[in-house]
Amino acid sequence: MRSTCHRFQRVLLASLACSLFAVAAHAQAADVDTSDIQQVRDLFLRQSAAESAHDIDALDSVLAHTPAGQPDPVSFIARAYQFIGRDAVMAHFRKTFEGTWRLDPDEAAIRIVPLGADIVQIYAPTRVTLGAAGQPPKTAPFLINEFAIRTPQGWRISAIVPVPAQ
């Protein structure tokens, strides 16, 4: 079972890396400047703080919102589950916030990688403390990968892909 999980992690990371390299090869990232990089970093840190505080409204404010009739770009994909669409992601966090949930990103290790004029990858090694309601919490290292997109409201989180680091 453990080797199956490790194989899945390697396949997931390889697929993600190939996708990112393909996008980066065709992207023109010149429109992402140092101000954008700082805004995305601040966005990620606001997201982390909102999750740790179980502040569902603050979390909702950092996720991308699309006009009616437009495709919803928000997803949360992890080894054990997938939530597609902002409503599904928010429902997941409402349930998660009933228990223990805390993010402690290694702020010095956060990397923002422009992939195009309106999309960046966020890489953040993070210690996640989690536990279902009434259960003792556990802390584990994760390599959190996210994608932020430029919207009329500024940079917003589109996709969240946490990968266990163990």
C-alpha positions, 0 to 999 in steps of 0.5 A: 500500500505504501509503495502504491502511495509513493508511486501515486505521489511520484506520478502526480508530481511528474504530471504537475511538473510536466504541465508546468514546464509545458505552460512555462515554455509557451507563456510570456511571463514578462507582465508579472513584475515584482509588485505582482510577486509580492501581491501573490505572496501576501495573498498566500499568507492571507489564505494561510492565516484565514485557514488557521483562524478558521475564517471562512469569509476571509478564505472565500475572499482569496479564492477566484470568483467568476461571473455567472456562466463562466467556468469555475477555476477553483479546485482543491486536489489532494491524494485522498480527495478532490473538490472541483469548484469554489462551492465544493472547496468552501464546503470542504473547508467548512467541514474541515474547520469543525476540527483542528486545522492550522497551516505554518508555511516556511515563509523563507522557502515560499517561491512564486513562479510566473507561468504567464502574464496572468498566472503564477505557481505558488510553492510553499513547504508547510507544516499542516496540523490537522485532526477531525473534531474530537480527535487528537491533531497530527502535524505533517510536512506538506509541499503546497502547490497553488496557482493564482490567477489575475482577476479584475479584483486582483490576484486570487487563488485558483487551484490548491494541490497539497502533496505530503512531504513524507 
